Amino acid sequence: MRIRQLVVFFFFLLLSSYAFSEVTELNWAGCGITKKAFMAEIAKAYEVKYGVHINLEGGGATKGIVNTKIGRSHIGGTCRLPIHNVKEESQLNHITIVAWDALVVVTHPEAPIDNITRDELIAILEGKLTKWDQLSSWKGKRNKKIQLITRASNLSGVGFTYRKMLFGDVYKEINAYKEFPSSGPVEKYIEKNEYAMAITGVSSANKRDLNILSFQNIKPSFDNIKTGAYQFYRPLYLVAGVTHKFTKEVRREIVRFVNFVKSDDGAQVIRDNGVVPYIDAVHLIAKQPNIFAM
């Protein structure tokens, strides 16, 4: 009887392993900042450990939420919560924080400026402050206009978050010089244009040739984000598409991937890329709970 039980146990163990091995790839889509910051390295580490390839596609937070909900992607990346009064995003329950990013103001790498105040940034976004020499830490030429570069959608992860944190209004109109559909082109434009400025995520900005400004005289360093000293921070999320549209095997693989990102191994990959893992700074939720309110 004992031998029979062991045979049955190993049979089901073999079936369980086979169920995972049937899935050879998963599709991830969403927040371009998350993708550039650490998701490519997470995907590599996951494939080495489990043999499952993760296809990565940027496109923004909204894409990460919507594509995952409708089953076009298995997993989504987003830097904002779903908006529950928007039909395409409502009733999406499988979402988890995996890291902490910070919004930063970036300029051309040679721009002679190192800090911006909250009041200055608000005035620029409202079109009330339009020239570089109106900024307190500017050390360059006079009468040069600020070229404010933004994301086209106010519901992008970056646009949604800074509107909420600075104005308390996610639909606030912004006085932009030029708009782009995602954060990657925004950052690339700033790298090449001497008098351009934008708000983006520090997690991706650190991997480009950009001048990252202090905010309120506090640098957006790893430690300052981790402690909350740099207050312009925000969470980065994974959305899991564990819906009826996927097979049981795919749903199990999705759960395993999310658990890997949240594990000590996943956190170390995130940390190695200069980003604060969620588990390193859980206290940030209590320091600024308004960023979670919809």
C-alpha positions in Angstrom: 0.0 0.0 0.0 2.8 2.3 0.9 4.6 1.7 -2.5 1.3 2.5 -4.3 0.9 5.8 -2.5 4.4 6.8 -3.4 3.8 5.9 -7.1 0.6 8.0 -7.1 2.5 10.9 -5.4 5.3 10.9 -7.9 2.9 10.6 -10.8 1.0 13.7 -9.8 4.4 15.5 -9.1 5.4 14.6 -12.7 2.1 15.9 -14.0 2.5 19.2 -12.1 6.0 19.7 -13.5 4.7 18.9 -17.0 1.9 21.4 -16.6 4.4 24.2 -15.9 6.7 23.0 -18.7 3.9 23.2 -21.3 4.0 27.0 -21.0 7.1 28.2 -22.9 6.4 32.0 -23.0 4.3 34.7 -21.4 3.5 38.2 -22.8 4.1 41.3 -20.6 3.0 44.8 -21.7 2.7 48.2 -20.2 4.7 50.9 -18.4 7.8 51.8 -20.4 9.6 53.0 -17.4 9.2 49.7 -15.6 10.3 47.9 -18.8 13.5 49.9 -19.1 14.2 50.0 -15.4 14.3 46.4 -14.4 11.7 44.2 -16.3 14.2 43.1 -19.0 16.6 41.8 -16.3 13.7 40.2 -14.4 12.6 38.4 -17.6 16.2 37.1 -18.2 16.5 35.8 -14.6 13.1 34.1 -14.8 14.0 32.4 -18.1 17.2 31.1 -16.7 15.5 29.7 -13.6 12.3 28.3 -15.2 13.0 28.1 -19.0 10.0 30.4 -19.8 10.6 33.3 -22.1 8.9 36.6 -21.3 8.0 38.8 -24.3 8.2 42.5 -23.3 6.2 45.3 -24.9 6.1 48.9 -23.7 3.3 51.4 -24.4 2.3 52.8 -21.1 0.4 52.1 -17.9 -3.1 52.2 -19.6 -1.9 49.6 -22.1 -0.7 47.4 -19.2 -4.0 47.6 -17.5 -6.3 47.2 -20.5 -4.4 44.6 -22.4 -4.2 42.4 -19.4 -7.8 42.8 -18.5 -9.0 41.7 -22.0 -6.5 38.9 -22.2 -4.3 40.3 -24.9 -1.3 40.2 -22.4 -0.7 37.7 -19.6 0.9 40.3 -17.3 0.8 44.0 -17.3 3.1 46.7 -15.9 1.5 49.9 -14.6 2.7 52.9 -12.5 -0.8 53.9 -11.5 -3.9 52.1 -10.1 -6.8 51.2 -12.4 -9.5 53.9 -12.6 -12.6 52.1 -11.5 -15.1 54.4 -13.1 -13.5 53.7 -16.5 -15.1 50.6 -18.0 -12.0 49.3 -19.7 -10.1 49.3 -16.3 -12.8 48.5 -13.8 -13.1 45.3 -11.8 -9.4 44.4 -12.2 -8.5 42.8 -8.9 -5.2 41.1 -9.5 -2.7 43.9 -8.9 0.3 44.0 -6.7 3.1 46.5 -5.8 6.6 45.3 -6.7 8.8 48.4 -6.5 9.1 52.1 -5.8 9.9 54.7 -8.5 10.1 58.5 -8.2 9.0 61.2 -10.5 11.8 63.5 -11.5 12.3 66.6 -13.6 14.9 66.0 -16.3 16.8 68.2 -18.7 19.5 68.0 -21.4 22.6 66.6 -19.8 24.5 69.9 -20.1 21.8 72.2 -18.9 23.2 74.4 -16.1 20.6 73.6 -13.5 20.5 71.2 -10.6 17.3 71.8 -8.6 13.7 72.8 -9.0 11.1 73.7 -6.4 7.5 72.5 -6.1 6.2 76.0 -6.8 8.4 76.5 -9.8 7.3 73.2 -11.3 3.6 74.0 -10.8 4.1 77.4 -12.4 5.8 75.7 -15.5 3.1 73.2 -15.9 0.4 75.9 -15.7 2.3 78.1 -18.3 3.0 80.9 -15.7 6.7 80.4 -15.8 8.1 80.1 -19.3 11.8 81.0 -19.2 14.8 79.2 -17.8 16.3 82.3 -16.0 13.1 82.5 -13.9 14.2 79.3 -12.1 16.2 79.9 -8.9 19.0 77.4 -9.7 19.5 78.3 -13.4 23.0 79.4 -14.3 22.8 79.7 -18.0 21.8 82.2 -20.7 18.9 84.6 -20.2 15.6 84.7 -22.0 15.7 81.1 -23.2 12.2 79.5 -23.3 11.5 76.3 -21.5 10.3 73.6 -23.9 8.1 71.5 -21.7 7.7 67.9 -23.1 4.9 65.7 -21.9 3.0 62.5 -22.4 0.0 62.9 -24.7 -2.4 61.3 -22.3 -3.3 62.7 -18.9 -4.0 59.1 -17.8 -0.4 57.9 -18.5 1.4 56.7 -15.4 3.6 59.8 -15.2 0.9 62.3 -16.2 -1.8 60.9 -13.9 0.6 60.8 -10.9 2.0 64.3 -11.1 -1.4 65.8 -11.8 -2.7 64.0 -8.7 0.2 64.9 -6.5 0.7 68.5 -7.5 -2.8 69.6 -8.4 -5.2 67.0 -6.9 -6.8 66.9 -10.4 -5.9 64.1 -12.8 -7.6 66.0 -15.7 -5.6 69.2 -15.2 -4.7 70.8 -18.5 -0.9 71.2 -19.0 0.8 73.9 -21.1 3.1 71.6 -23.2 5.5 72.5 -26.0 5.4 69.0 -27.5 3.7 65.7 -26.6 4.7 62.1 -27.1 2.7 58.8 -26.8 5.1 57.2 -24.3 8.0 57.9 -21.9 10.8 56.5 -24.1 10.4 59.1 -26.8 10.1 61.9 -24.2 13.4 60.9 -22.6 15.1 60.6 -26.0 13.9 64.1 -27.0 15.3 65.6 -23.8 18.7 64.0 -24.3 19.1 65.9 -27.6 17.4 69.3 -27.0 19.3 71.9 -25.0 16.3 73.8 -23.6 13.8 70.9 -23.1 12.4 69.7 -19.8 10.1 66.8 -18.8 8.8 64.8 -15.9 9.6 61.1 -16.0 10.5 58.2 -13.8 13.9 58.1 -12.2 14.1 54.3 -12.7 14.4 54.8 -16.5 16.0 58.2 -16.4 19.0 56.7 -14.6 19.7 54.6 -17.7 19.8 57.5 -20.1 22.1 60.5 -20.6 19.9 63.0 -18.7 20.4 65.7 -16.1 18.1 64.6 -13.2 17.2 67.6 -11.0 16.8 67.6 -7.2 13.3 68.4 -6.1 13.0 70.8 -3.1 16.8 70.4 -2.8 16.6 66.7 -2.2 18.2 64.3 -4.7 16.2 61.3 -6.0 18.8 58.8 -4.8 18.1 55.2 -3.9 18.3 55.9 -0.2 16.2 59.1 -0.4 13.5 57.3 -2.2 13.7 54.3 0.2 13.3 56.5 3.3 10.7 58.8 1.8 13.0 61.9 2.1 12.4 62.4 -1.6 8.6 62.8 -1.5 7.8 62.7 -5.2 7.7 58.9 -5.2 5.2 56.4 -6.5 4.6 52.6 -6.6 5.2 50.4 -9.6 2.6 47.5 -10.0 2.2 44.2 -11.8 -1.2 43.3 -13.1 -1.9 39.6 -13.4 -4.2 38.3 -16.1 -5.5 35.2 -14.2 -8.8 35.2 -16.2 -10.9 32.4 -17.6 -9.5 33.3 -21.1 -6.2 31.4 -20.2 -5.7 27.8 -19.6 -5.1 26.5 -16.1 -1.4 25.9 -16.9 -1.0 29.5 -18.2 -2.7 30.9 -15.1 -0.3 28.9 -12.9 2.7 30.2 -14.8 1.4 33.8 -14.4 1.1 33.4 -10.7 4.6 31.8 -10.6 6.1 34.8 -12.5 4.4 37.4 -10.2 5.6 35.4 -7.1 9.2 35.4 -8.6 9.2 39.2 -9.0 8.0 39.5 -5.4 10.5 37.0 -4.1 14.0 37.7 -2.6 15.5 36.8 -5.9 13.3 39.1 -7.8 13.9 41.9 -5.3 17.6 41.5 -5.7 17.3 41.9 -9.5 15.3 45.1 -8.9 17.8 46.4 -6.4 20.7 45.6 -8.7 19.1 47.9 -11.2 19.1 50.8 -8.8 15.3 50.6 -8.1 13.8 50.2 -4.6 11.9 46.9 -4.2 8.5 47.1 -2.5 9.7 45.0 0.4 12.5 47.4 1.2 10.2 50.3 1.8 6.7 49.2 2.8 6.5 52.1 5.2 6.2 54.5 2.2 2.5 53.6 2.0 1.8 55.2 5.3 3.9 58.3 4.6 1.9 59.2 1.6 -1.5 57.3 1.5 -3.1 59.8 -0.9 -1.2 58.3 -3.9 -3.3 55.2 -3.5 -6.7 57.0 -3.3 -8.7 57.1 -6.6 
